[in-house]
Amino acid sequence: MNIYVANINFRAKEEQLKELFQQYGEVSTVKIVTDRDTGRSRGFGFVEMPNDSEGAQAITQLNGYDFHQRNLVVNEARPPKG
């Protein structure tokens, strides 16, 4: 399951986000999207979890979760338009 995560604190690291999601199951990849020019975090990213039921539980538990003083917005990623 590909999970969209928004409202990530700009200082948060991918490893920290991975540790948070690993509480609910196996995490295959974590990617915090960065600005191409500055390299700064854009405040959102994606977490991939191979087990859909674990992914669904992570979404339920972590949506609104206070992570580094910001409430995460977590939901299933939609396929890109086009």
C-alpha positions in Angstrom: 0.0 0.0 0.0 1.3 3.4 -0.9 0.5 6.0 1.8 0.6 9.8 1.4 1.8 11.7 4.4 1.4 15.5 4.6 2.1 18.3 7.1 5.6 16.7 7.9 7.8 19.0 9.9 10.5 20.4 7.6 13.3 19.1 10.0 11.9 15.5 10.1 14.1 12.8 8.5 13.0 9.8 6.4 14.5 7.5 9.0 12.3 9.0 11.8 9.2 8.7 9.6 10.1 5.0 8.9 10.5 4.3 12.6 7.0 5.8 13.2 5.3 3.6 10.6 7.3 0.5 11.5 5.2 0.3 14.7 2.4 -0.9 12.5 4.2 -3.3 10.3 6.9 -3.7 7.6 7.9 -0.6 5.7 9.5 -1.0 2.2 10.3 2.6 1.4 10.0 6.1 2.7 10.4 9.2 0.6 10.1 12.8 1.9 9.7 15.0 -1.2 12.3 17.8 -1.4 12.5 21.0 -3.5 14.6 20.4 -6.6 16.5 23.7 -6.3 17.0 24.1 -2.5 16.9 20.5 -1.3 14.5 21.5 1.5 11.7 19.3 2.5 8.3 20.2 0.9 6.4 19.0 3.9 5.0 15.8 2.4 6.0 12.4 1.3 5.2 8.7 0.8 5.5 5.6 2.8 5.1 2.2 1.2 4.0 -0.8 3.2 3.7 -4.2 1.5 0.8 -5.5 3.8 -2.4 -3.6 3.0 -4.0 -4.4 6.4 -1.0 -3.0 8.3 -1.0 0.0 6.0 -4.7 0.6 6.7 -4.0 0.4 10.5 -1.1 2.9 10.2 -3.4 5.3 8.3 -6.1 5.0 11.0 -3.7 5.4 13.9 -1.4 8.1 12.5 -3.8 10.5 10.8 -3.8 13.5 13.1 -0.8 12.2 15.1 1.5 14.8 16.5 4.9 14.2 14.9 7.6 16.8 15.7 4.9 19.3 16.7 2.9 18.9 13.5 -0.3 16.9 13.1 0.2 14.5 10.2 -2.3 14.1 7.5 -2.2 10.4 6.4 -4.2 8.6 3.8 -3.9 6.2 0.9 -2.0 7.7 -2.0 -4.0 8.2 -5.2 -2.5 7.3 -8.5 -1.0 10.2 -10.4 -3.4 12.0 -12.8 -2.7 11.6 -16.5 
